[in-house]
Amino acid sequence: MILLFKIGFLDVGWVDLIDISLVAILLYQVYKLIRGSIAVNIFLGILALYLIYLVVKAAQMELLATILGQFMGVGVLAMIILFQPELRKFLLLIGRSTEFNRDNFFKSVISWRNRYHEDFDVHQVIEAAKTLKATRTGALLVFSRESDLKFYVETGDPLDAEVSKRLLLSIFNKNSPLHDGAAIIFKGRVKAARCVLPVSENDHLPAHFGLRHRSAIGMSEITDSLVMAISEETGRLILARNGKYLRGMKLRQVEQKILEYLHHDETEKWDEIPAEEESEEAELK
């Protein structure tokens, strides 16, 4: 091995640098795969525990290294169980050769993190919501600020169009072939429509919540997204975030919530759910 430099008692060569680079790229691809879901916290926790194990082993702390070693011995099996959905998606991506093609690979290396930074006219969404509520037209909108939610986008029809009131009304028109499902908005653009969302299994949701509302809450449970649902039966609107939901809000409050989410300025807790919904007339003001 060709020696490049030394760090204390460590000899670093070209093979070591290549090894570290490949591991870093692999870890980033895994993080990118699970970004926006609760699985990322589990992944970071396991990674931190493994790093601690390496430090303890290098420091020759025999007892603690033995305990952690026993845990790491079953770590692979535990990860397979915990990350079964993510592993399935990861293997599916490899088989379809969509995530590791040349263009996406270099984009992943160059763009280390996608953050919401583009202008977004939320008022277009609010105006569309006002019309949808008044006409009692069902709608399901997913807002994402950091992840493109690729797996959910692929379940629908790709659009990649700028957000506008006319576009949203066209998508959710009852005679439109795209109305049945969710529209996903990322970086100010409607990435796809007619997307299939996971349904919440929460047994404590109100009995009158239909599939659209349960899908909104289910999506917010497993991704870092804000979801808006408008009932087709009543025209009432809810916002879902982290498995919690808010209802009975006026449209200006809905607009404020969306802006707070997009700009990482969420200060109000979502734990407190209004006990009573306001009237339709109040909501449209």
N, C-alpha and C positions, 0 to 999 in steps of 0.2 A: 504494500500500500504506500502511495506517495504521500509523504508527510507535508502538510501545509503550515501548521503552527501548533503550538502547545498552549493549553490552559491548565496551569498547575501540573497535575499528574496525568492529564488527559492529552493524548495525541490525536489531532484532528487532521483527517486527510480528505481527498476528493470523494471517496466512497461515502464517508460520513456525511458530507454536505449533501450529496445526492440522496442518501437515505433519509436525512432530516427533511429535505424538500419534498420528497414523495409522501412522507407521512403527513406533513403539513397540508399538502394538497388533498390527500385522502380525508383528513379530518375536516377540512373546509367543505368538501363535497358532502360529507355526512351532515355537517351542521346546516348547510344550505338545504338539504333534503328535509330536515325536521324543523327548520326555522319557522317561527310563528305558531308552533304547537307546544303543548305542555311537555312533550317528549324531550325538548331541548334542555329543560331543567334537569331531567333525569340523566341525560347524556353528560352534561357538565359535572354533575355530582359524581358519576362513576369515573369520569376522567380525572377529577381532582383526587378521588380516593386512590386511583392507580398511581398518580404522581407521588402521593404521600407514601405509598408502599415502596416505590423505588427509592425515595430518600431514606426511609427507615432501613431498608435493606442495605443501602450503601453505607449507612452509619453503623451497621452491624448491631442494631438493637434486636437481638434474637427473639425475645418473647413477643414484642409487638409485630415484628416481621412475620413470625409464625402465625399469629392471629389473622393478620391481614392477608397472608398467603393462602390460608384456608378459604377466606372469603373470595379472593381472586380466582381460586381454583374452580369455583362454581360460577364465576362472573360471566363466562361466555354463555352458559346455559340460561342464566338470569337475563342477560341482554337479549337473547333470542326470544324469551317469553315476553319481556317488557316492550321490545321494539318490533314485535311481529308484523304489525301493519307497515311500519317504515321500512323494514327489511324487504318485505314483499314488493313495495314500490321501488326500492333501490335496485333489486334484481330485475324488475320489469323494465326499468330505465336502461339498464345495461343491455338487456336482450333486444330492446327496440333501438338501441344506439342513438338515443336522442339527447342524453345528457353529456355524453363524452365525445361528441363530434368536435371538429377543430374550432368552429366559431364559438360554441358555447364554452369550450375549455378556456380559450384565451379571455373571453369575457369574464369568466369566473375568477381567473387569476388577477386581472386588472381591476375589476370592480369588486372590492372586498366587502362592501356593504351597500345595499340599496336603501336609501332613505327617502322619505317624502320631501321633495324640494321644489316641485313644480307648482305653478299657479293652478288653482282649482276653483271654479265658480260654483260654490255650493248652492248659491241661490237658484241655479238651474234645477237642481235636485229638489229643492223646497217647492218651487213653482210646480214641478211635475207631481210632487206628493200632494199638493193642494188639490190639483185636478183629479188625481187618482182617488183621493179620499172622498171628494164631492160626488164622484160617479160610482163610488164603491167598486173600484177595480182593484183586484188583488195584485200585490207587487212584493218582490223580495230583492233587496239591494244589499250587497256586501261591499264594505269599504275596507281596503287594506292599505297600510302606510309603509310597510317594510317588505312584505312578501308578495310575489305575484300570484300565489296560490295556484301554481301550475297544475297540480293534480285535479283541482276542482274546475279550473278553466277547461281542461281537456274533456270533461264530461259534457260540456255544452258546445255551442257553436261560436267559434272565434269571430270577433268583430274588430277590436282595436280601433274604436272610434271615439272622438271627443265627446265628452258628456254635454248633453243639451236636453232641454225640456222636450222638444219634439221627438228626439231619439228615444227617450225613456217612455214617453206616451205610446210611441209606435211599438216598442218591445212588449209592453204589458197590455196592449189592446187585446180585448177578449177574442178577437178574430185573428190575432197574429199567431203564427206557428211558434214564436219564441216566448210567448207569455207564460208558459207552464215551466217554471223553474226560476232560478236566481240570475241576476246580472251582477257581475263582479267588476268593481271599479278600482283601478290601481294607477297611481300617478296621473290622475285627472282624465283617464280614458276608460271607456267601457271595454274591458278585455274580452268578455264573452257573455252570452246570454243563454238561457235554457240550461243552466248548470244545476247539477244534482248536489244537494247539501246533506250532511248527516243529520239525522233526527235525534233530538234529545231524548234520553231515557229517564229524565227526571220525573218521579211520580208525584211531585208536589206542585206541578204546574196546574193552573186553572183548567177545569174540565172543558170550558168552551174554547180553549186554544186548539186550533186546527193544525193540519200538517205544515202549513206555511209558517206559523208562529213557532212550532216546535223545531222546525228546520233552522229558523233564525237563531234560536237559543242553542241548538245543538252545534251549529257552526261556531258560535262564540265560545263554546266550551272547549273546543279542541284547537282553535286558532286564535291568533292575536288580531282579531278583526272586529269591526263594528258592523252590526247587521240591522237593517231596517225592514220591517214587515208591515204590510197594510192588508187588513182583512177584506176579503171579497164580500163577506156577509154584512159586516157592520161599517166598514170604512175606517175603523180605528187603527191607530198606528202604534207600534212598539219599537223601541231600540234595545238591542241585546248586546251585552259586552261581558266577557268572562263568565258566561253562564247565568248572569243576572239580566234583568230586563226593566225598562222604564216604560210607563204608559201614561195616558192622560195628559200629555204635554202639548203645549201650543207649538205651532210650527217654528216660531222664532226660537223657542227653547231647543227644538230638535236641531235647528241650524247651528246653534251655539255648541251643542254636544258634539256634532260632527266636526266642527272646527277645532274644538278642544282635543278631540281624538287625533286628528290629522297633524296637529302641531305639538303633540306630546305635552299637552297642558291640562291633563285630567286631574282636577282637584276634588271634585265632588264624588263621594262614595256611591257605588251602585247597589249597595246592600239594602237601602231603603226604597221599597217599592210602594208607590202610592196605593192607598187602600181603595180609592174610588177613582174612576175615570171621569174626565170632564165630558160635557156634552159635545156633540158634533159641532154645534155652532161655536163653542168656545175654542175648539181645536183649530178651526179654520180661520180664526182671527189672527 
